């Protein structure tokens, strides 16, 4: 094998033996036939993601490509497994564990070998379209019923005659949807009664049916939109551009190594993934000194988390974080620091103050000033300030903690502007994952679990490429 071949360099850089420990609990040493080597199967999945191949294609390519065969540990004359075994290994062996820990092992090796030089991580989110088109509720229900019937037919064709027949749905669209939902529930109950110990594909179809029937959001056109991919959701790339599928929140080093990954349905909130990404990154052994992210991640809680660990937040702050709530009327109130009172537009001073809001430290408390209500009732300037009939008049200002104040000051500096421009690197990484390695569309039909497996395997392949590039820049990918 040529020493400058990409797979040769990956073999030299990465120890794939961690997969043996990861899947060991999924094999029985004493019963059944001897299993195919997990290391070989994992390497086939790695090649699949590295070169963006299907299960069938990676097996066909490996039959004739000596580099592939060498990498998976086979001799030229050795036979390759059936493509279906890759799917079984992916779902029942890899999917049985915490799949994100596979990425963790790769990043740990990067850190231990000194490949990662940067102490900065960049965070962003991207999306993956479900390969199954979103459907209207009636289509979802009919499709789920057909899939369940097919599974029953494959297992026992005679049993199909014992199941309730799908009726002709009548009435308007809403009435048809309700009738279809009732039929699907009836069908699922009948199958469960006939096959109480269902396994394999039939068990999966029954679980899908139960999930759809019990999800009250379906008929409200919210939530489940695909009988085949029930975990997929609608998300928004902008105020006018939506997608149906999943969202991947990604953390990378400034060197381009993916350190953490969180996969969620498409409607997930970006900032909530931030603590998990930081936690995963810390577990790799990487010392983080700076985080770059857009304003979706600039929440009070996230800034506080970074401040606790002494990490510089190069995060774009939104208007509310920068200025708080502002309006013309509020700007007319004046705070006097010596007397610690607030003067209203009519010249009246507050009579007392109190600190309000939660004390858990997860959001700003507010300093609230109270005015003498009898004066407000007679005030000629009460329009837009005091609501007639109210029992109190208050004015509140946020109690800004030091870490937020520091973040706001840094946000306006030239250093912040220069560092923030480095965010383009995570956007390039997202494009690489989707355009060259298939993360733009979901590949598997296992809902969120399948998407997590796909995303982690893709991230491992992309990290391997980057490791080679960082240690041996002259080798082409």
C-alpha positions as CSV (number, residue, x, y, z in Angstrom):
1,X,0.0,0.0,0.0
2,X,1.3,3.5,-0.9
3,X,2.3,5.2,2.4
4,X,0.7,8.5,1.2
5,X,-2.7,6.9,0.7
6,X,-5.5,8.5,2.9
7,X,-6.5,5.2,4.4
8,X,-2.9,4.3,5.3
9,X,-2.5,7.6,7.2
10,X,-5.8,7.1,9.0
11,X,-4.7,3.6,10.0
12,X,-1.5,5.0,11.4
13,X,-3.3,7.8,13.3
14,X,-6.4,6.1,14.7
15,X,-6.8,3.1,16.9
16,X,-10.2,1.6,16.1
17,X,-10.0,-1.0,18.8
18,X,-12.4,1.0,21.0
19,X,-15.3,-0.4,19.0
20,X,-14.7,-3.9,20.4
21,X,-15.2,-2.7,24.0
22,X,-18.2,-0.6,22.9
23,X,-20.2,-3.5,21.4
24,X,-18.9,-6.4,23.6
25,X,-22.1,-6.6,25.7
26,X,-24.1,-7.1,22.5
27,X,-22.5,-10.4,21.7
28,X,-22.9,-13.8,23.4
29,X,-19.6,-15.7,23.7
30,X,-21.3,-19.1,24.3
31,X,-24.3,-19.4,22.0
32,X,-25.0,-19.0,18.3
33,X,-22.7,-18.9,15.3
34,X,-19.4,-17.0,15.4
35,X,-20.2,-13.3,14.7
36,X,-18.6,-11.3,12.0
37,X,-15.6,-9.2,13.3
38,X,-17.0,-5.9,14.8
39,X,-13.8,-4.1,13.9
40,X,-14.2,-5.1,10.2
41,X,-17.9,-4.0,10.2
42,X,-17.1,-0.7,11.8
43,X,-14.4,0.0,9.3
44,X,-16.8,-0.7,6.5
45,X,-19.2,1.8,8.0
46,X,-16.3,4.2,8.3
47,X,-15.4,3.8,4.6
48,X,-19.1,4.3,3.7
49,X,-19.2,7.7,5.4
50,X,-15.7,8.7,4.2
51,X,-16.7,8.2,0.6
52,X,-20.4,8.8,0.9
53,X,-21.6,5.3,-0.2
54,X,-24.7,3.2,0.4
55,X,-24.6,-0.1,2.2
56,X,-24.8,-2.0,-1.1
57,X,-22.2,0.3,-2.8
58,X,-19.6,0.0,-0.1
59,X,-19.7,-3.8,-0.2
60,X,-19.4,-3.8,-4.0
61,X,-16.6,-1.2,-4.0
62,X,-14.6,-3.1,-1.3
63,X,-14.8,-6.3,-3.4
64,X,-12.6,-4.7,-6.1
65,X,-10.7,-1.9,-4.2
66,X,-7.6,-3.4,-2.6
67,X,-7.1,-0.3,-0.4
68,X,-10.6,-0.7,1.1
69,X,-10.0,-4.4,1.6
70,X,-6.6,-3.8,3.3
71,X,-8.1,-1.2,5.6
72,X,-10.9,-3.5,6.8
73,X,-8.4,-6.3,7.4
74,X,-9.3,-8.8,4.7
75,X,-7.1,-10.6,2.1
76,X,-7.9,-10.1,-1.6
77,X,-9.6,-13.5,-1.8
78,X,-11.7,-13.1,1.4
79,X,-15.5,-12.8,1.1
80,X,-17.4,-9.7,2.3
81,X,-20.6,-9.8,4.4
82,X,-24.0,-9.2,2.9
83,X,-25.0,-5.5,2.9
84,X,-27.9,-6.2,5.3
85,X,-25.4,-7.1,8.0
86,X,-24.2,-3.5,8.0
87,X,-27.7,-2.3,8.9
88,X,-28.0,-4.9,11.6
89,X,-24.7,-4.0,13.1
90,X,-25.5,-0.3,13.0
91,X,-28.9,-0.6,14.7
92,X,-28.5,-3.5,17.1
93,X,-24.8,-3.2,18.1
94,X,-23.9,0.4,17.7
95,X,-27.4,1.7,18.4
96,X,-27.6,-0.2,21.7
97,X,-25.0,2.0,23.2
98,X,-24.4,5.8,23.7
99,X,-23.4,6.4,20.1
100,X,-21.9,9.9,20.9
101,X,-19.2,8.2,23.0
102,X,-17.7,6.8,19.7
103,X,-16.9,10.4,18.6
104,X,-15.6,11.1,22.1
105,X,-13.0,8.3,21.7
106,X,-11.7,9.7,18.4
107,X,-11.4,13.2,19.8
108,X,-9.6,11.9,22.9
109,X,-7.0,10.3,20.5
110,X,-6.6,13.7,18.8
111,X,-6.0,15.4,22.1
112,X,-3.6,12.7,23.4
113,X,-1.5,12.9,20.2
114,X,-1.3,16.7,20.4
115,X,-3.1,17.1,17.0
116,X,-5.5,19.7,18.5
117,X,-3.6,22.9,19.1
118,X,-6.5,25.3,19.6
119,X,-8.2,26.1,22.9
120,X,-11.1,27.7,21.1
121,X,-14.3,25.9,20.1
122,X,-16.9,27.2,17.6
123,X,-20.5,26.2,18.0
124,X,-23.3,26.3,15.4
125,X,-26.3,24.2,14.3
126,X,-27.2,22.7,10.9
127,X,-30.1,20.7,9.7
128,X,-30.8,17.4,7.9
129,X,-33.8,16.8,5.7
130,X,-35.8,13.6,6.4
131,X,-35.7,11.3,3.4
132,X,-39.4,10.8,4.0
133,X,-41.6,13.6,2.9
134,X,-43.8,15.2,5.5
135,X,-47.4,14.2,5.1
136,X,-50.9,15.4,6.0
137,X,-52.4,13.6,9.0
138,X,-54.8,11.4,6.9
139,X,-51.8,10.3,4.8
140,X,-49.8,9.5,7.9
141,X,-52.6,7.4,9.4
142,X,-53.2,5.5,6.1
143,X,-49.5,4.9,5.5
144,X,-49.1,3.6,9.1
145,X,-52.0,1.2,8.7
146,X,-50.6,-0.2,5.4
147,X,-47.1,-0.7,6.9
148,X,-48.6,-2.6,9.8
149,X,-50.7,-4.8,7.5
150,X,-47.6,-5.6,5.3
151,X,-45.6,-6.6,8.4
152,X,-48.4,-8.9,9.5
153,X,-48.6,-10.4,6.0
154,X,-44.9,-11.1,5.8
155,X,-45.0,-12.9,9.2
156,X,-48.2,-14.8,8.7
157,X,-50.4,-14.2,5.5
158,X,-53.3,-16.1,7.0
159,X,-53.5,-13.8,10.0
160,X,-54.2,-10.9,7.7
161,X,-57.8,-12.1,7.3
162,X,-58.4,-11.8,11.0
163,X,-57.6,-8.1,11.0
164,X,-60.3,-5.3,10.6
165,X,-60.5,-4.0,7.0
166,X,-59.9,-0.4,6.3
167,X,-63.3,1.3,5.7
168,X,-64.1,4.0,3.2
169,X,-63.7,7.2,5.2
170,X,-66.6,9.7,4.7
171,X,-67.2,13.4,5.5
172,X,-64.9,16.4,5.4
173,X,-61.2,16.2,5.9
174,X,-61.3,16.5,9.6
175,X,-63.9,13.7,10.0
176,X,-61.9,11.4,7.7
177,X,-58.8,12.0,9.9
178,X,-60.7,11.1,13.1
179,X,-62.1,7.9,11.5
180,X,-58.6,6.9,10.2
181,X,-57.2,7.5,13.7
182,X,-59.9,5.2,15.2
183,X,-59.2,2.5,12.6
184,X,-55.4,2.6,13.2
185,X,-56.0,2.2,16.9
186,X,-58.4,-0.7,16.3
187,X,-55.9,-2.3,13.9
188,X,-53.0,-2.0,16.3
189,X,-55.1,-3.5,19.2
190,X,-56.1,-6.4,17.0
191,X,-52.5,-7.2,16.0
192,X,-51.3,-7.0,19.6
193,X,-54.0,-9.4,20.6
194,X,-53.0,-11.9,17.8
195,X,-49.3,-11.5,18.3
196,X,-48.6,-10.5,21.9
197,X,-44.9,-11.3,21.7
198,X,-44.2,-9.6,18.3
199,X,-40.5,-9.2,17.4
200,X,-38.4,-7.6,14.7
201,X,-40.1,-5.5,12.0
202,X,-43.6,-6.3,13.3
203,X,-42.7,-5.0,16.8
204,X,-41.3,-1.9,15.3
205,X,-44.5,-1.3,13.3
206,X,-46.6,-1.8,16.4
207,X,-44.5,0.8,18.3
208,X,-44.9,3.3,15.4
209,X,-48.6,2.7,15.4
210,X,-48.9,3.2,19.2
211,X,-46.8,6.3,19.1
212,X,-49.0,7.9,16.3
213,X,-52.3,6.9,18.0
214,X,-51.2,8.3,21.3
215,X,-49.7,11.6,19.9
216,X,-52.6,14.0,20.2
217,X,-50.7,16.6,18.2
218,X,-51.1,14.7,15.0
219,X,-54.6,15.9,14.1
220,X,-53.6,19.4,15.1
221,X,-51.0,19.3,12.4
222,X,-48.2,19.7,15.0
223,X,-45.7,17.0,15.8
224,X,-45.7,13.6,14.0
225,X,-45.8,14.2,10.3
226,X,-44.4,10.9,8.9
227,X,-45.4,7.3,9.8
228,X,-42.0,6.1,8.6
229,X,-40.0,8.8,10.4
230,X,-42.1,9.8,13.4
231,X,-39.3,11.7,15.2
232,X,-38.8,14.2,12.4
233,X,-40.2,17.7,12.9
234,X,-40.5,20.9,11.1
235,X,-37.8,23.5,11.8
236,X,-36.9,26.9,10.5
237,X,-33.8,28.1,8.8
238,X,-35.2,31.6,8.6
239,X,-38.5,33.4,9.1
240,X,-39.6,32.2,5.7
241,X,-37.6,29.0,5.0
242,X,-38.6,25.7,6.8
243,X,-37.4,22.1,6.6
244,X,-38.7,18.8,7.8
245,X,-36.2,16.6,9.6
246,X,-33.5,17.0,12.3
247,X,-31.1,19.5,13.8
248,X,-27.5,18.9,14.6
249,X,-25.7,21.2,17.0
250,X,-22.0,20.9,16.5
251,X,-18.9,22.1,18.3
252,X,-15.5,22.2,16.5
253,X,-12.1,23.4,17.4
254,X,-10.5,26.2,15.5
255,X,-8.3,23.5,14.0
256,X,-11.5,21.9,12.5
257,X,-11.9,18.9,14.7
258,X,-15.5,18.1,15.7
259,X,-15.5,17.7,19.5
260,X,-19.2,17.4,20.3
261,X,-22.5,16.7,18.5
262,X,-26.1,16.7,19.6
263,X,-28.9,15.5,17.3
264,X,-32.5,16.6,17.9
265,X,-35.8,16.9,16.0
266,X,-35.9,19.8,13.7
267,X,-37.9,22.0,16.0
268,X,-35.4,21.9,18.8
269,X,-34.1,25.1,20.4
270,X,-30.5,26.0,19.6
271,X,-29.4,27.5,23.0
272,X,-30.5,24.4,25.0
273,X,-28.0,22.2,23.3
274,X,-25.1,24.5,24.4
275,X,-24.5,22.9,27.9
276,X,-24.4,19.4,26.4
277,X,-21.9,20.5,23.8
278,X,-19.6,22.0,26.4
279,X,-19.9,18.9,28.6
280,X,-19.0,16.5,25.8
281,X,-16.1,18.7,24.8
282,X,-14.7,18.8,28.4
283,X,-14.9,15.0,28.5
284,X,-12.4,14.8,25.6
285,X,-9.7,16.3,27.8
286,X,-9.5,19.5,25.7
287,X,-9.0,22.7,27.7
288,X,-11.4,25.3,26.4
289,X,-10.5,29.0,26.8
290,X,-12.8,30.6,24.3
291,X,-16.2,29.9,22.7
292,X,-17.4,31.4,19.4
293,X,-21.1,31.3,18.6
294,X,-23.9,33.4,17.1
295,X,-26.6,35.2,19.0
296,X,-28.8,32.1,19.3
297,X,-26.4,30.9,22.0
298,X,-26.0,34.2,23.8
299,X,-28.5,33.4,26.6
300,X,-28.1,34.4,30.3
301,X,-27.6,30.8,31.3
302,X,-25.0,30.1,28.7
303,X,-22.9,33.2,29.5
304,X,-23.1,32.3,33.2
305,X,-21.9,28.7,32.4
306,X,-18.8,30.1,30.5
307,X,-18.0,32.6,33.2
308,X,-18.0,29.9,35.8
309,X,-15.2,28.1,33.9
310,X,-13.3,31.3,33.0
311,X,-14.1,30.9,29.3
312,X,-14.1,33.9,27.0
313,X,-17.6,34.3,25.4
314,X,-17.1,35.5,21.8
315,X,-20.8,35.2,21.3
316,X,-23.0,37.7,19.4
317,X,-25.4,39.1,21.9
318,X,-29.0,39.9,20.9
319,X,-30.6,43.3,21.5
320,X,-32.3,42.1,24.7
321,X,-29.1,40.9,26.3
322,X,-27.3,44.1,25.3
323,X,-29.8,46.7,26.2
324,X,-32.7,45.1,28.0
325,X,-36.3,46.3,27.3
326,X,-36.3,49.9,26.2
327,X,-39.1,52.2,25.2
328,X,-39.6,56.0,25.0
329,X,-41.7,56.3,28.2
330,X,-39.1,54.3,30.3
331,X,-36.3,56.5,29.2
332,X,-38.0,59.4,31.0
333,X,-37.5,57.8,34.4
334,X,-34.2,58.9,36.1
335,X,-32.3,56.8,38.6
336,X,-30.5,58.7,41.4
337,X,-27.7,56.6,42.8
338,X,-27.0,58.6,45.9
339,X,-30.6,58.3,47.2
340,X,-31.2,55.0,45.4
341,X,-34.5,56.3,44.2
342,X,-36.1,56.7,40.7
343,X,-37.7,60.0,39.6
344,X,-40.7,59.8,37.3
345,X,-41.4,62.3,34.5
346,X,-43.7,64.2,36.8
347,X,-40.9,64.7,39.3
348,X,-42.1,62.2,42.0
349,X,-39.6,59.9,43.7
350,X,-40.1,56.3,44.5
351,X,-40.9,55.5,48.1
352,X,-39.3,52.0,48.4
353,X,-37.5,49.4,46.4
354,X,-37.3,45.5,46.3
355,X,-35.2,43.0,44.5
356,X,-37.6,40.8,42.5
357,X,-37.3,37.6,40.4
358,X,-35.8,34.1,40.8
359,X,-32.8,33.6,43.0
360,X,-31.4,30.6,41.2
361,X,-29.1,32.7,39.2
362,X,-30.4,31.5,35.8
363,X,-31.7,34.9,34.8
364,X,-31.4,38.5,35.9
365,X,-33.2,39.7,38.9
366,X,-34.9,43.1,38.7
367,X,-34.7,46.0,41.1
368,X,-38.3,47.3,41.4
369,X,-39.1,50.8,42.6
370,X,-42.6,51.5,44.1
371,X,-44.3,54.9,43.8
372,X,-47.0,56.5,46.0
373,X,-50.2,55.4,44.2
374,X,-52.3,58.4,45.4
375,X,-50.0,60.8,43.6
376,X,-50.2,58.7,40.4
377,X,-54.0,58.7,40.4
378,X,-53.9,62.6,40.3
379,X,-50.9,63.0,38.0
380,X,-51.5,65.0,34.8
381,X,-48.8,62.9,33.0
382,X,-50.4,59.5,33.8
383,X,-51.3,58.7,30.2
384,X,-49.1,55.8,29.1
385,X,-47.5,55.6,32.5
386,X,-50.2,54.8,35.1
387,X,-53.2,52.6,34.2
388,X,-56.4,53.9,36.0
389,X,-57.7,51.5,38.6
390,X,-54.3,49.9,39.2
391,X,-53.3,49.3,42.9
392,X,-49.6,50.1,42.4
393,X,-47.1,51.8,40.1
394,X,-43.7,50.4,39.8
395,X,-40.6,50.8,37.7
396,X,-38.0,48.0,37.3
397,X,-34.4,47.8,36.1
398,X,-32.4,44.7,35.6
399,X,-29.7,43.8,38.2
400,X,-26.9,43.2,35.8
401,X,-24.3,40.6,37.1
402,X,-20.6,41.2,36.5
403,X,-20.3,38.4,34.0
404,X,-23.0,39.9,31.8
405,X,-21.5,43.3,32.1
406,X,-18.1,42.0,31.0
407,X,-19.7,40.1,28.1
408,X,-21.4,43.3,26.9
409,X,-18.2,45.4,27.2
410,X,-16.2,42.7,25.2
411,X,-19.0,42.5,22.6
412,X,-18.2,46.1,21.6
413,X,-14.5,45.7,21.3
414,X,-12.3,45.4,18.2
415,X,-10.9,42.2,19.5
416,X,-14.4,40.7,19.6
417,X,-15.1,41.7,16.0
418,X,-11.8,40.1,14.8
419,X,-12.3,36.9,16.7
420,X,-16.0,36.6,15.7
421,X,-15.1,36.5,12.0
422,X,-13.6,33.0,12.7
423,X,-17.1,31.6,12.8
424,X,-16.9,30.9,9.1
425,X,-14.9,27.7,9.9
426,X,-17.9,26.0,11.5
427,X,-20.0,27.0,8.5
428,X,-17.4,25.4,6.2
429,X,-17.5,22.2,8.4
430,X,-21.3,22.0,8.2
431,X,-21.1,22.3,4.4
432,X,-18.5,19.6,4.3
433,X,-20.6,17.2,6.4
434,X,-23.7,17.8,4.2
435,X,-22.3,18.2,0.7
436,X,-19.5,15.6,0.7
437,X,-20.6,13.1,3.3
438,X,-24.3,12.8,3.0
439,X,-25.5,14.6,6.1
440,X,-27.9,16.7,4.1
441,X,-30.5,14.0,4.1
442,X,-31.3,11.2,6.6
443,X,-30.2,7.8,5.4
444,X,-31.8,5.4,7.9
445,X,-35.4,4.7,8.9
446,X,-34.9,4.5,12.7
447,X,-36.0,8.0,13.6
448,X,-33.9,10.0,16.0
449,X,-31.6,7.0,16.8
450,X,-30.9,6.4,13.2
451,X,-30.1,10.1,12.7
452,X,-27.8,10.1,15.7
453,X,-25.9,7.1,14.4
454,X,-25.6,8.7,10.9
455,X,-24.4,12.0,12.3
456,X,-21.8,10.5,14.7
457,X,-20.3,8.1,12.0
458,X,-20.1,11.1,9.6
459,X,-18.4,13.2,12.2
460,X,-15.8,10.5,12.8
461,X,-15.0,10.2,9.1
462,X,-14.7,14.0,8.7
463,X,-12.5,14.1,11.8
464,X,-10.2,11.4,10.4
465,X,-9.7,13.4,7.2
466,X,-8.9,16.5,9.3
467,X,-6.4,14.6,11.4
468,X,-4.5,13.5,8.3
469,X,-4.6,17.1,7.0
470,X,-3.2,18.5,10.2
471,X,-0.4,15.9,10.5
472,X,0.4,15.5,6.9
473,X,-0.8,18.5,4.8
474,X,0.6,17.2,1.5
475,X,-1.8,14.2,1.4
476,X,-4.8,14.8,-0.8
477,X,-8.3,13.7,0.4
